[in-house]
Amino acid sequence: MLALLGIAAASCLDCKRSKAGSAPPAASEAVSPAPPGPPNSDPGVDEIRDGDLFSVTIPSTRRACFAYPAARFDATKCPPGTKTIDESRFPTKARPLAIAFFPLGVDGGGAMAQLTVSMNHMPDGGPVFQPVPFMARAWARGLMKGVPTSFPGGTARGDESRVRLLTAHGVPVARFTYDVDGLSGAWKRYEHHVTYGIWSPEGIYTYALASVAQDADAADAVADEMVASLRIAHLAPPRPRHAP
């Protein structure tokens, strides 16, 4: 269950590396995002929050089983034997907001996908800027670099060319998908990954959805649906033209 957090903690080791020809965002690209509103009181809506700083919502049609935080665990929504996750097991640089499981099948059946939402601090504690293409590619390489450690026997398939810089209702985000070959048993839940990254002054908020290979299209669709609910109070500033 902690595999995605392990990858997230190492996901931006090269984000500050400069590269010739990498232009900073134009002034017109600076945006004022919509901050999260008050917590949703609808019990049918699975909202994940970082206080008043960040929020994202799981589609209401999913009956999400939360393994973290423990206060949101509901055994009636979880597969038999599901346990909560102790916070002491989390990587140092990744601060989890939620780990949840839900089926991707429209009828509520099929294999369970894992959603991991976290805040990931820069490894060196350095400044965080809005991503430009070379930063997004470095972030994507970091995600794949963590595969051998997080998924024993697994081999990453794909490369940083899959990363996309998008704008979701005024918020710049990075979207990246990759696959992991060579997994078996319970590990097959991590065969396909779709991850969104949102850069803030504190670090990078990510939400990552992992699924079995045959549910890849459904996982991508749910992750893309979730971005419409994204709210963040503070974005990282644009990268200065002469930043290192």
C-alpha positions, -999 to +999 in steps of 0.1 A: +000+000+000+029+024+006+044+018-028+030+049-044+041+070-015+076+057-018+077+067-055+062+101-047+088+109-021+115+105-048+095+120-077+113+153-081+150+147-074+159+165-107+132+192-107+157+220-102+182+209-128+185+236-155+186+229-192+194+252-221+164+267-239+140+261-210+119+293-210+100+304-179+062+308-180+050+340-196+035+365-173+001+358-188+004+322-175+004+333-139-030+324-124-050+330-092-064+296-083-097+291-065-090+282-029-108+252-013-142+260+000-155+248+034-155+211+039-183+193+020-210+182+044-225+157+019-217+122+033-219+108-003-190+129-014-154+117-007-134+149-004-097+148+004-083+180+019-052+196+033-070+220+055-077+252+036-047+247+012-058+219-011-087+197-019-097+171-045-128+149-047-133+112-056-163+108-079-194+103-058-203+071-077-173+053-061-176+037-027-141+045-015-125+024+012-100+047+031-070+029+046-056+063+056-064+084+076-078+059+102-106+082+111-121+076+076-119+038+076-153+021+071-151-017+070-185-019+052-168-003+021-136-023+023-125-057+011-122-083+039-089-080+058-083-044+048-063-026+076-055+010+083-020+022+077+002+034+105+015+069+099+050+060+112+055+038+080+053+068+056+084+081+039+099+112+054+094+135+024+059+124+015+031+137+037+000+116+029-034+130+028-053+099+019-050+063+007-082+049-007-094+019-027-123+016-050-134-005-080-132+011-114-160-011-130-192+009-136-211-019-118-189-016-087-171-049-096-137-058-107-103-053-092-097-025-067-077+005-077-056+025-053-057+062-050-028+079-031-030+117-024+000+133-008+022+164-004+058+157-015+085+180-002+116+189-022+144+165-012+168+193-006+143+218+008+150+242-020+125+266-036+096+252-057+085+268-090+057+262-114+068+234-138+082+241-172+087+212-197+121+201-185+109+201-148+079+180-157+100+155-175+124+153-145+094+147-123+082+119-146+117+103-146+117+104-108+084+085-107+097+058-129+130+057-111+113+046-079+096+015-096+123-011-088+124-002-051+086+001-047+075-029-068+100-058-064+105-075-098+087-047-116+101-029-147+088+005-157+074+008-192+071+042-208+092+074-207+089+110-198+075+118-233+041+108-219+041+138-194+017+166-203+015+201-189-021+212-187-043+238-172-073+227-151-097+256-146-068+280-142-045+257-123-013+245-141-009+207-136+013+179-149-002+146-160+019+115-164+010+078-171+033+048-171+031+011-167+049-016-147+056-050-162+066-082-143+041-079-114+021-108-100-004-116-073-016-086-052+011-064-069-008-065-101-029-036-087+001-014-096+004-024-133-009+010-146-003+045-131-018+079-138-005+107-117-014+144-115+011+169-100+003+204-087+032+226-076+027+247-045+053+267-024+055+238+001+061+212-025+042+191-050+007+179-043+001+146-062-028+123-066-020+090-082-043+062-093-029+027-098-048-002-114-045-035-131-035-033-167-070-041-181-085-011-161-060+014-175-085+033-196-109+035-167-082+046-143-072+074-167-108+085-171-114+087-133-082+106-127-091+130-155-126+135-140-111+142-105-090+171-119-122+191-123-127+191-085-091+203-078-087+234-056-055+249-043-050+281-023-014+289-033+005+280-064+043+279-067+056+311-083+068+310-120+103+299-124+127+330-127+144+332-160+179+327-145+170+302-118+196+275-113 
